[in-house]
């Protein structure tokens, strides 16, 4: 079952924002002020679970309002943690990445335009942004929802979690925090390493919530060493979490032009 909702995500109070900013600075090992405040940041969902759950070919991704970025979608198979209290992940199809099989009998001009806007992939299976896909299918009259098309003509390979473009909001949605303190889910699992990593987080509720996102023994573990190494080298990567079963990962990074 898919749920459509309107963009954008509303802003929250200054005190709450300050508490989140301080907490994520502790989690990342760098104050958020150290990152480029003028850049755009995003949180992406990727990994084998996208196709194993068949969420990657859910027709909801191709709804005109979703593909154009006017509405977000949810999918009951795509979660952070399957526990009560975590908000549903909302995805922005327009900024998600789609792989298209151009071996299908599409118009030649459509294939050429796909090649011109691809962000990665090769001629047979270019990967394009949803917004570009929406524009090109409309231009060439291509219906990717047609039942006559072969299976796996298209699929989502990287799903963009909806956020407002700031680093703070990308980190918020990546860690399953709602829009206020009532959207926090305390993690009861404790160990010395986890407690040391988040000891400096001032807000008790946020500190308890973030336990699930900094302990290698929990369902998700923060790759601090990878984040720090890449940041020193000018990489767009900010942080990355990997699910314990290695079926999906959440990546927060600076959006490159």
Secondary structure, 3 states (H helix, E strand, C coil): CCCEEECCCCCCCHHHHHHHHHHHHHHHCCCHHHCCCCCCEEEEEECCHHHHCCHHHCHHHHCHHHHCCCEEECCCCCCCCCCCCCCCCCECHHHCEEEECCCCCCCHHHHHHHHHHCCEECCCCEEEEHHHHHHHHHHHCCCCCCCCCCCCCEEEEEEEECCCCCHHHHHHHHCCCCCCHHHCCCCCCCCHHHHHHHCCCCCHHHHHHHHHHCCCCCCEEECHHHHHHHHHCCCCEEEEEEECCCCCEEEEEECCC
